[in-house]
Amino acid sequence: MKTIEVIVGPDGESRLETNGYGGSDCRQASEFLEQALGSRQSERLKPEFYAQADAREQQQARQR
């Protein structure tokens, strides 16, 4: 299941966490929230981000 969590700390700082997305799909899905919350201060990418990218690269290499 795909979810986007908005976590707001006691100091008012917000954090987005996406779950169930592969590759850069998480960025596309959460873009509207990032725009609403303000500029991104940092980014930590999960292993799923890289796993999906690796799978795409392997598939493209096979098609050549």
Distance bins in CASP14 RR format, pairs under 12 A and 6 or more apart:
PFRMAT RR
TARGET T0000
AUTHOR 0000-0000-0000
RMODE 2
METHOD distances of the structure
MODEL  1
1 18 0 0 0 0 0 1 0 0 0 0 0
1 19 1 0 0 1 0 0 0 0 0 0 0
1 20 1 0 0 1 0 0 0 0 0 0 0
1 21 0 0 0 0 0 1 0 0 0 0 0
2 17 0 0 0 0 0 1 0 0 0 0 0
2 18 1 0 0 1 0 0 0 0 0 0 0
2 19 1 0 0 1 0 0 0 0 0 0 0
2 20 1 0 1 0 0 0 0 0 0 0 0
2 21 1 0 1 0 0 0 0 0 0 0 0
2 22 0 0 0 0 1 0 0 0 0 0 0
2 25 0 0 0 0 1 0 0 0 0 0 0
2 26 0 0 0 0 1 0 0 0 0 0 0
2 28 0 0 0 0 0 1 0 0 0 0 0
2 29 1 0 0 1 0 0 0 0 0 0 0
2 30 0 0 0 0 0 1 0 0 0 0 0
2 48 0 0 0 0 0 1 0 0 0 0 0
3 16 0 0 0 0 0 1 0 0 0 0 0
3 17 0 0 0 0 1 0 0 0 0 0 0
3 18 1 0 0 1 0 0 0 0 0 0 0
3 19 1 0 1 0 0 0 0 0 0 0 0
3 20 1 0 0 1 0 0 0 0 0 0 0
3 21 0 0 0 0 1 0 0 0 0 0 0
3 26 0 0 0 0 0 1 0 0 0 0 0
3 29 0 0 0 0 1 0 0 0 0 0 0
3 30 0 0 0 0 0 1 0 0 0 0 0
4 14 0 0 0 0 0 1 0 0 0 0 0
4 15 0 0 0 0 0 1 0 0 0 0 0
4 16 1 0 0 1 0 0 0 0 0 0 0
4 17 1 0 0 1 0 0 0 0 0 0 0
4 18 1 0 1 0 0 0 0 0 0 0 0
4 19 1 0 0 1 0 0 0 0 0 0 0
4 20 0 0 0 0 1 0 0 0 0 0 0
4 21 0 0 0 0 1 0 0 0 0 0 0
4 25 0 0 0 0 0 1 0 0 0 0 0
4 26 0 0 0 0 1 0 0 0 0 0 0
4 27 0 0 0 0 0 1 0 0 0 0 0
4 28 0 0 0 0 0 1 0 0 0 0 0
4 29 1 0 0 1 0 0 0 0 0 0 0
4 30 1 0 1 0 0 0 0 0 0 0 0
4 31 0 0 0 0 0 1 0 0 0 0 0
4 32 0 0 0 0 1 0 0 0 0 0 0
4 33 1 0 0 1 0 0 0 0 0 0 0
4 34 0 0 0 0 0 1 0 0 0 0 0
4 36 0 0 0 0 0 1 0 0 0 0 0
4 37 0 0 0 0 0 1 0 0 0 0 0
5 14 0 0 0 0 0 1 0 0 0 0 0
5 15 0 0 0 0 1 0 0 0 0 0 0
5 16 1 0 0 1 0 0 0 0 0 0 0
5 17 1 0 1 0 0 0 0 0 0 0 0
5 18 1 0 0 1 0 0 0 0 0 0 0
5 19 1 0 0 1 0 0 0 0 0 0 0
5 20 0 0 0 0 0 1 0 0 0 0 0
5 26 0 0 0 0 0 1 0 0 0 0 0
5 29 0 0 0 0 0 1 0 0 0 0 0
5 30 0 0 0 0 1 0 0 0 0 0 0
5 33 0 0 0 0 0 1 0 0 0 0 0
6 12 0 0 0 0 0 1 0 0 0 0 0
6 13 0 0 0 0 0 1 0 0 0 0 0
6 14 1 0 0 1 0 0 0 0 0 0 0
6 15 1 0 0 1 0 0 0 0 0 0 0
6 16 1 0 0 1 0 0 0 0 0 0 0
6 17 0 0 0 0 1 0 0 0 0 0 0
6 18 0 0 0 0 0 1 0 0 0 0 0
6 30 0 0 0 0 1 0 0 0 0 0 0
6 32 0 0 0 0 0 1 0 0 0 0 0
6 33 1 0 0 1 0 0 0 0 0 0 0
6 34 0 0 0 0 0 1 0 0 0 0 0
6 36 0 0 0 0 1 0 0 0 0 0 0
6 37 1 0 0 1 0 0 0 0 0 0 0
7 13 0 0 0 0 1 0 0 0 0 0 0
7 14 1 0 0 1 0 0 0 0 0 0 0
7 15 1 0 1 0 0 0 0 0 0 0 0
7 16 1 0 0 1 0 0 0 0 0 0 0
7 17 1 0 0 1 0 0 0 0 0 0 0
7 18 0 0 0 0 0 1 0 0 0 0 0
7 33 0 0 0 0 0 1 0 0 0 0 0
7 37 0 0 0 0 0 1 0 0 0 0 0
8 14 1 0 1 0 0 0 0 0 0 0 0
8 15 1 0 0 1 0 0 0 0 0 0 0
8 16 0 0 0 0 0 1 0 0 0 0 0
8 17 0 0 0 0 0 1 0 0 0 0 0
8 33 0 0 0 0 0 1 0 0 0 0 0
8 37 0 0 0 0 1 0 0 0 0 0 0
9 15 1 0 0 1 0 0 0 0 0 0 0
12 37 0 0 0 0 0 1 0 0 0 0 0
13 37 0 0 0 0 1 0 0 0 0 0 0
13 38 0 0 0 0 0 1 0 0 0 0 0
13 41 0 0 0 0 1 0 0 0 0 0 0
13 42 0 0 0 0 0 1 0 0 0 0 0
14 30 0 0 0 0 0 1 0 0 0 0 0
14 33 0 0 0 0 1 0 0 0 0 0 0
14 34 0 0 0 0 1 0 0 0 0 0 0
14 36 0 0 0 0 1 0 0 0 0 0 0
14 37 1 0 1 0 0 0 0 0 0 0 0
14 38 0 0 0 0 1 0 0 0 0 0 0
14 39 0 0 0 0 0 1 0 0 0 0 0
14 40 0 0 0 0 0 1 0 0 0 0 0
14 41 0 0 0 0 1 0 0 0 0 0 0
15 30 0 0 0 0 0 1 0 0 0 0 0
15 33 0 0 0 0 0 1 0 0 0 0 0
15 34 0 0 0 0 0 1 0 0 0 0 0
15 37 0 0 0 0 1 0 0 0 0 0 0
15 40 0 0 0 0 0 1 0 0 0 0 0
15 41 0 0 0 0 1 0 0 0 0 0 0
15 42 0 0 0 0 1 0 0 0 0 0 0
15 43 0 0 0 0 0 1 0 0 0 0 0
15 44 0 0 0 0 1 0 0 0 0 0 0
16 26 0 0 0 0 1 0 0 0 0 0 0
16 27 0 0 0 0 0 1 0 0 0 0 0
16 29 0 0 0 0 1 0 0 0 0 0 0
16 30 1 0 1 0 0 0 0 0 0 0 0
16 31 0 0 0 0 0 1 0 0 0 0 0
16 32 0 0 0 0 0 1 0 0 0 0 0
16 33 1 0 1 0 0 0 0 0 0 0 0
16 34 1 0 0 1 0 0 0 0 0 0 0
16 35 0 0 0 0 0 1 0 0 0 0 0
16 36 0 0 0 0 0 1 0 0 0 0 0
16 37 1 0 0 1 0 0 0 0 0 0 0
16 38 0 0 0 0 0 1 0 0 0 0 0
16 40 0 0 0 0 1 0 0 0 0 0 0
16 41 0 0 0 0 0 1 0 0 0 0 0
16 42 0 0 0 0 0 1 0 0 0 0 0
16 43 0 0 0 0 1 0 0 0 0 0 0
16 44 0 0 0 0 0 1 0 0 0 0 0
17 26 0 0 0 0 1 0 0 0 0 0 0
17 29 0 0 0 0 0 1 0 0 0 0 0
17 30 0 0 0 0 1 0 0 0 0 0 0
17 33 0 0 0 0 0 1 0 0 0 0 0
17 43 0 0 0 0 0 1 0 0 0 0 0
17 44 0 0 0 0 1 0 0 0 0 0 0
17 45 0 0 0 0 0 1 0 0 0 0 0
17 46 0 0 0 0 1 0 0 0 0 0 0
17 48 0 0 0 0 0 1 0 0 0 0 0
18 24 0 0 0 0 0 1 0 0 0 0 0
18 25 0 0 0 0 1 0 0 0 0 0 0
18 26 1 1 0 0 0 0 0 0 0 0 0
18 27 0 0 0 0 1 0 0 0 0 0 0
18 28 0 0 0 0 1 0 0 0 0 0 0
18 29 1 0 0 1 0 0 0 0 0 0 0
18 30 1 0 1 0 0 0 0 0 0 0 0
18 31 0 0 0 0 0 1 0 0 0 0 0
18 33 0 0 0 0 1 0 0 0 0 0 0
18 34 0 0 0 0 0 1 0 0 0 0 0
18 43 0 0 0 0 0 1 0 0 0 0 0
18 44 0 0 0 0 0 1 0 0 0 0 0
18 45 0 0 0 0 0 1 0 0 0 0 0
18 46 0 0 0 0 1 0 0 0 0 0 0
18 48 0 0 0 0 1 0 0 0 0 0 0
18 49 0 0 0 0 1 0 0 0 0 0 0
19 25 0 0 0 0 0 1 0 0 0 0 0
19 26 0 0 0 0 1 0 0 0 0 0 0
19 29 0 0 0 0 0 1 0 0 0 0 0
19 30 0 0 0 0 0 1 0 0 0 0 0
19 46 0 0 0 0 1 0 0 0 0 0 0
19 48 0 0 0 0 1 0 0 0 0 0 0
19 49 0 0 0 0 0 1 0 0 0 0 0
20 26 1 0 0 1 0 0 0 0 0 0 0
20 29 0 0 0 0 1 0 0 0 0 0 0
20 30 0 0 0 0 0 1 0 0 0 0 0
20 46 0 0 0 0 1 0 0 0 0 0 0
20 47 0 0 0 0 0 1 0 0 0 0 0
20 48 1 0 0 1 0 0 0 0 0 0 0
20 49 0 0 0 0 0 1 0 0 0 0 0
20 51 0 0 0 0 0 1 0 0 0 0 0
20 52 0 0 0 0 0 1 0 0 0 0 0
21 27 0 0 0 0 1 0 0 0 0 0 0
21 28 0 0 0 0 1 0 0 0 0 0 0
21 29 1 0 0 1 0 0 0 0 0 0 0
21 30 0 0 0 0 1 0 0 0 0 0 0
21 45 0 0 0 0 0 1 0 0 0 0 0
21 46 0 0 0 0 1 0 0 0 0 0 0
21 48 1 0 0 1 0 0 0 0 0 0 0
21 49 0 0 0 0 1 0 0 0 0 0 0
21 51 0 0 0 0 0 1 0 0 0 0 0
21 52 0 0 0 0 1 0 0 0 0 0 0
22 28 0 0 0 0 0 1 0 0 0 0 0
22 29 0 0 0 0 1 0 0 0 0 0 0
22 45 0 0 0 0 0 1 0 0 0 0 0
22 46 0 0 0 0 1 0 0 0 0 0 0
22 47 0 0 0 0 1 0 0 0 0 0 0
22 48 1 0 1 0 0 0 0 0 0 0 0
22 49 1 0 0 1 0 0 0 0 0 0 0
22 50 0 0 0 0 1 0 0 0 0 0 0
22 51 1 0 0 1 0 0 0 0 0 0 0
22 52 1 1 0 0 0 0 0 0 0 0 0
22 53 0 0 0 0 1 0 0 0 0 0 0
22 54 0 0 0 0 0 1 0 0 0 0 0
22 55 0 0 0 0 1 0 0 0 0 0 0
22 56 0 0 0 0 1 0 0 0 0 0 0
23 29 0 0 0 0 0 1 0 0 0 0 0
23 45 0 0 0 0 1 0 0 0 0 0 0
23 46 0 0 0 0 1 0 0 0 0 0 0
23 47 0 0 0 0 0 1 0 0 0 0 0
23 48 1 0 0 1 0 0 0 0 0 0 0
23 49 1 0 1 0 0 0 0 0 0 0 0
23 50 1 0 0 1 0 0 0 0 0 0 0
23 51 1 0 0 1 0 0 0 0 0 0 0
23 52 1 1 0 0 0 0 0 0 0 0 0
23 53 1 0 1 0 0 0 0 0 0 0 0
23 54 0 0 0 0 1 0 0 0 0 0 0
23 55 0 0 0 0 1 0 0 0 0 0 0
23 56 1 0 0 1 0 0 0 0 0 0 0
23 57 0 0 0 0 0 1 0 0 0 0 0
24 30 0 0 0 0 0 1 0 0 0 0 0
24 31 0 0 0 0 0 1 0 0 0 0 0
24 43 0 0 0 0 0 1 0 0 0 0 0
24 45 0 0 0 0 1 0 0 0 0 0 0
24 48 0 0 0 0 0 1 0 0 0 0 0
24 49 1 0 0 1 0 0 0 0 0 0 0
24 50 0 0 0 0 0 1 0 0 0 0 0
24 52 1 0 0 1 0 0 0 0 0 0 0
24 53 1 0 0 1 0 0 0 0 0 0 0
24 56 0 0 0 0 1 0 0 0 0 0 0
25 31 0 0 0 0 0 1 0 0 0 0 0
25 46 0 0 0 0 0 1 0 0 0 0 0
25 48 0 0 0 0 1 0 0 0 0 0 0
25 49 0 0 0 0 1 0 0 0 0 0 0
25 52 1 0 0 1 0 0 0 0 0 0 0
25 53 0 0 0 0 0 1 0 0 0 0 0
25 56 0 0 0 0 0 1 0 0 0 0 0
26 33 0 0 0 0 0 1 0 0 0 0 0
26 34 0 0 0 0 0 1 0 0 0 0 0
26 43 0 0 0 0 0 1 0 0 0 0 0
26 44 0 0 0 0 0 1 0 0 0 0 0
26 45 0 0 0 0 1 0 0 0 0 0 0
26 46 0 0 0 0 1 0 0 0 0 0 0
26 48 1 0 0 1 0 0 0 0 0 0 0
26 49 1 0 0 1 0 0 0 0 0 0 0
26 50 0 0 0 0 0 1 0 0 0 0 0
26 52 0 0 0 0 1 0 0 0 0 0 0
26 53 0 0 0 0 0 1 0 0 0 0 0
27 33 0 0 0 0 0 1 0 0 0 0 0
27 34 0 0 0 0 1 0 0 0 0 0 0
27 35 0 0 0 0 0 1 0 0 0 0 0
27 40 0 0 0 0 0 1 0 0 0 0 0
27 43 0 0 0 0 1 0 0 0 0 0 0
27 45 0 0 0 0 1 0 0 0 0 0 0
27 46 0 0 0 0 0 1 0 0 0 0 0
27 49 0 0 0 0 1 0 0 0 0 0 0
27 52 0 0 0 0 0 1 0 0 0 0 0
27 53 0 0 0 0 0 1 0 0 0 0 0
28 34 0 0 0 0 0 1 0 0 0 0 0
30 36 0 0 0 0 0 1 0 0 0 0 0
30 37 0 0 0 0 1 0 0 0 0 0 0
30 40 0 0 0 0 0 1 0 0 0 0 0
30 43 0 0 0 0 0 1 0 0 0 0 0
31 37 0 0 0 0 0 1 0 0 0 0 0
31 38 0 0 0 0 0 1 0 0 0 0 0
31 40 0 0 0 0 0 1 0 0 0 0 0
32 38 0 0 0 0 0 1 0 0 0 0 0
33 40 0 0 0 0 0 1 0 0 0 0 0
34 40 1 0 0 1 0 0 0 0 0 0 0
34 41 0 0 0 0 0 1 0 0 0 0 0
34 43 0 0 0 0 1 0 0 0 0 0 0
43 49 0 0 0 0 1 0 0 0 0 0 0
45 51 0 0 0 0 0 1 0 0 0 0 0
45 52 0 0 0 0 0 1 0 0 0 0 0
45 53 0 0 0 0 1 0 0 0 0 0 0
46 52 0 0 0 0 0 1 0 0 0 0 0
46 53 0 0 0 0 0 1 0 0 0 0 0
47 53 0 0 0 0 0 1 0 0 0 0 0
47 54 0 0 0 0 0 1 0 0 0 0 0
48 54 0 0 0 0 0 1 0 0 0 0 0
48 55 0 0 0 0 0 1 0 0 0 0 0
49 55 0 0 0 0 0 1 0 0 0 0 0
49 56 0 0 0 0 0 1 0 0 0 0 0
50 56 0 0 0 0 0 1 0 0 0 0 0
50 57 0 0 0 0 0 1 0 0 0 0 0
51 57 0 0 0 0 0 1 0 0 0 0 0
51 58 0 0 0 0 0 1 0 0 0 0 0
52 58 0 0 0 0 0 1 0 0 0 0 0
52 59 0 0 0 0 0 1 0 0 0 0 0
53 59 0 0 0 0 0 1 0 0 0 0 0
53 60 0 0 0 0 0 1 0 0 0 0 0
54 60 0 0 0 0 0 1 0 0 0 0 0
54 61 0 0 0 0 0 1 0 0 0 0 0
55 61 0 0 0 0 0 1 0 0 0 0 0
55 62 0 0 0 0 0 1 0 0 0 0 0
56 62 0 0 0 0 0 1 0 0 0 0 0
56 63 0 0 0 0 0 1 0 0 0 0 0
57 63 0 0 0 0 0 1 0 0 0 0 0
57 64 0 0 0 0 0 1 0 0 0 0 0
58 64 0 0 0 0 0 1 0 0 0 0 0
END
